[in-house]
Amino acid sequence: MSGPQTVQLSFEDGARAVELARDSVEAFVRNGQREQPGSMRDAFYNRTSAFVRLESTRGRGQLRGCAGAHETVRELGNEDKQLGHAIVEAAIQAASESSCGSEVEAAELPNIRVSVCAVSNLVLTDDPVSDLELGRHGVAVDGHGKYGWMYPTVPVEQGWSPFEYLDRTCRKAGLGDGAWEDDDVMVTLFEGQVFREAEPEGPAEELTN
């Protein structure tokens, strides 16, 4: 599998990545338009993948959208998109109806926290329990015609063990618990920097490095 270009974002790059994702979500939700990256920072020309999460901060909070720039784990390694465009596409997908069952509405935007994961490395593994490092690796599973992934920060936020993290990723893909152990299910670990709004529409913070 080919991997993404090694990308190391500065804090300023990460803050701009979050801003671009926010602008893309708002342009899509308010006007049905695709935000253009415009004048991109140098790091955004690197060819790699990106994931975007949208979390509601109202009440007990909930995941309102999550998406990656590519549909399958096999495509995840293809170096065919610049980071800036990958962020825009992932943000739009995350805000769309296909992500979590309902499209993000304009009234929700002030309460949506945006985060971006810029992928820096892919690891195709036959022993995910040994290779997986919680808080560092995101997980993607692909098998039986089904695909799912989870952010690197999720298991730490939820207090999951490696086994629970892998099982829940399988469930998200529509596979059963333990499917990650099947020979015909491919498990890929991805590393990346995660930046998010400290609060909705607020300044950015870096969660992983």
C-alpha positions as CSV (number, residue, x, y, z in Angstrom):
1,M,0.0,0.0,0.0
2,S,1.3,3.4,-0.9
3,G,1.3,5.9,2.0
4,P,0.6,9.6,2.3
5,Q,3.3,12.1,2.1
6,T,4.9,12.8,5.5
7,V,3.2,16.0,6.6
8,Q,4.1,17.9,9.8
9,L,1.8,20.8,10.4
10,S,2.8,23.8,12.4
11,F,0.3,25.1,14.9
12,E,-0.5,27.9,12.4
13,D,-1.1,25.2,9.7
14,G,-3.4,23.3,12.1
15,A,-5.4,26.4,13.1
16,R,-5.9,27.2,9.4
17,A,-7.0,23.6,8.7
18,V,-9.7,23.9,11.3
19,E,-10.7,27.3,10.0
20,L,-10.9,25.9,6.4
21,A,-13.1,23.0,7.7
22,R,-15.4,25.4,9.6
23,D,-15.7,27.6,6.5
24,S,-16.5,24.6,4.3
25,V,-19.2,23.3,6.7
26,E,-20.8,26.7,6.9
27,A,-20.7,27.3,3.1
28,F,-22.3,23.9,2.5
29,V,-24.9,24.2,5.3
30,R,-25.9,27.8,4.6
31,N,-25.6,28.0,0.9
32,G,-25.1,24.5,-0.5
33,Q,-21.8,25.5,-1.9
34,R,-18.4,23.9,-2.0
35,E,-15.8,26.1,-0.3
36,Q,-12.6,26.7,-2.3
37,P,-9.3,26.4,-0.4
38,G,-8.2,29.7,-1.9
39,S,-4.6,30.7,-1.1
40,M,-3.4,27.7,0.8
41,R,-0.6,27.4,3.2
42,D,2.4,25.5,1.8
43,A,1.6,22.4,3.9
44,F,-1.8,22.1,2.3
45,Y,-0.3,21.2,-1.1
46,N,1.0,17.9,0.3
47,R,-0.9,14.9,-1.0
48,T,-2.4,13.1,2.0
49,S,-5.8,12.3,3.6
50,A,-7.8,14.2,6.1
51,F,-10.7,13.4,8.4
52,V,-13.2,15.8,9.9
53,R,-15.4,15.4,13.0
54,L,-18.3,17.6,14.0
55,E,-19.4,17.4,17.6
56,S,-22.4,19.2,19.2
57,T,-21.8,20.8,22.5
58,R,-25.5,21.2,23.4
59,G,-26.8,19.1,26.3
60,R,-24.8,15.9,26.7
61,G,-23.3,16.4,23.3
62,Q,-23.4,14.1,20.3
63,L,-21.4,13.3,17.2
64,R,-23.1,15.2,14.4
65,G,-20.8,14.2,11.6
66,C,-17.6,12.4,10.7
67,A,-16.0,11.8,7.3
68,G,-12.8,11.1,5.5
69,A,-11.7,12.4,2.1
70,H,-11.7,8.8,0.8
71,E,-14.4,6.2,0.9
72,T,-12.4,3.0,1.4
73,V,-9.2,2.2,3.3
74,R,-7.6,1.1,0.0
75,E,-8.1,4.6,-1.4
76,L,-6.9,6.1,1.9
77,G,-3.3,5.5,0.8
78,N,-3.6,6.9,-2.6
79,E,-1.7,10.1,-3.0
80,D,-4.3,11.8,-5.2
81,K,-5.5,14.8,-3.2
82,Q,-3.8,17.8,-1.8
83,L,-4.5,18.2,1.9
84,G,-6.4,21.5,1.5
85,H,-8.9,19.9,-0.9
86,A,-9.1,16.7,1.3
87,I,-10.2,18.9,4.2
88,V,-12.9,20.6,2.2
89,E,-14.3,17.3,0.9
90,A,-14.2,15.7,4.4
91,A,-15.9,18.7,6.0
92,I,-18.8,18.7,3.4
93,Q,-19.3,15.0,3.8
94,A,-19.3,15.3,7.6
95,A,-22.1,17.9,7.4
96,S,-24.2,16.0,4.9
97,E,-27.1,13.7,5.6
98,S,-25.1,10.6,4.7
99,S,-22.7,11.0,7.6
100,C,-24.9,10.6,10.8
101,G,-28.3,10.3,9.3
102,S,-29.3,14.0,9.2
103,E,-27.7,17.1,7.6
104,V,-26.3,19.7,10.0
105,E,-28.6,22.7,10.0
106,A,-27.7,26.3,10.1
107,A,-29.1,26.8,13.6
108,E,-26.7,24.2,14.9
109,L,-23.5,25.8,13.7
110,P,-22.8,28.0,16.7
111,N,-22.8,24.8,18.9
112,I,-20.8,22.6,16.6
113,R,-17.1,22.0,17.4
114,V,-14.9,21.2,14.4
115,S,-11.8,19.0,14.4
116,V,-9.4,17.9,11.7
117,C,-7.0,15.0,11.5
118,A,-4.3,15.3,8.9
119,V,-2.9,11.8,8.1
120,S,0.8,11.4,8.3
121,N,1.4,7.7,8.2
122,L,-0.5,4.4,7.4
123,V,0.3,1.0,9.0
124,L,-1.3,-2.1,7.5
125,T,-1.2,-4.6,10.4
126,D,-1.7,-8.3,11.0
127,D,-1.5,-7.8,14.8
128,P,-3.5,-4.7,15.6
129,V,-3.6,-5.3,19.4
130,S,0.3,-5.2,19.5
131,D,0.7,-2.5,17.0
132,L,-2.1,-0.2,18.2
133,E,-1.1,2.7,20.5
134,L,-4.1,4.4,22.0
135,G,-4.2,8.1,21.4
136,R,-1.8,7.9,18.6
137,H,-3.5,5.6,16.0
138,G,-6.8,5.9,14.3
139,V,-8.3,2.6,13.1
140,A,-9.9,1.7,9.8
141,V,-11.4,-1.7,9.0
142,D,-12.4,-3.0,5.6
143,G,-14.0,-6.4,4.9
144,H,-17.1,-8.2,3.6
145,G,-17.9,-5.2,1.6
146,K,-18.1,-2.9,4.6
147,Y,-15.8,-0.2,5.9
148,G,-15.5,2.0,9.0
149,W,-13.0,4.1,10.8
150,M,-12.5,6.0,14.1
151,Y,-10.4,9.0,15.1
152,P,-7.2,8.6,17.1
153,T,-8.5,10.6,20.1
154,V,-11.8,8.7,20.6
155,P,-10.6,5.7,22.7
156,V,-8.8,8.0,25.1
157,E,-11.8,10.3,25.4
158,Q,-14.0,7.2,26.1
159,G,-11.6,5.2,28.2
160,W,-11.6,2.2,25.8
161,S,-9.1,-0.6,25.8
162,P,-7.5,-1.6,22.5
163,F,-10.0,-4.5,22.2
164,E,-13.0,-2.3,22.7
165,Y,-11.6,0.3,20.3
166,L,-11.2,-2.4,17.6
167,D,-14.6,-3.9,18.3
168,R,-16.4,-0.6,18.2
169,T,-14.7,0.3,14.9
170,C,-16.0,-3.0,13.5
171,R,-19.5,-2.2,14.8
172,K,-19.4,1.2,13.1
173,A,-18.5,-0.6,9.9
174,G,-21.5,-2.9,10.3
175,L,-19.3,-5.9,11.2
176,G,-19.5,-8.0,14.4
177,D,-17.3,-7.7,17.5
178,G,-14.0,-9.5,16.8
179,A,-14.3,-9.2,13.1
180,W,-10.9,-7.4,13.1
181,E,-9.4,-10.9,13.8
182,D,-10.8,-12.4,10.6
183,D,-8.3,-13.1,7.8
184,D,-10.5,-11.4,5.2
185,V,-10.9,-8.2,7.2
186,M,-8.1,-5.6,6.6
187,V,-7.1,-3.4,9.6
188,T,-5.2,-0.2,8.9
189,L,-3.8,2.1,11.6
190,F,-3.4,5.7,10.7
191,E,-1.3,8.4,12.5
192,G,-2.0,12.0,12.2
193,Q,-2.1,15.4,13.9
194,V,-5.5,16.4,15.3
195,F,-6.5,20.0,15.7
196,R,-9.9,21.2,16.9
197,E,-11.7,24.3,18.1
198,A,-11.3,24.6,21.8
199,E,-15.0,25.7,21.8
200,P,-17.4,26.2,18.9
201,E,-16.1,29.0,16.6
202,G,-13.2,29.5,19.1
203,P,-9.4,29.3,18.8
204,A,-7.7,26.0,17.7
205,E,-5.9,23.6,20.0
206,E,-3.7,20.6,19.1
207,L,-4.7,17.3,20.6
208,T,-2.0,15.0,19.1
209,N,1.5,15.5,17.7
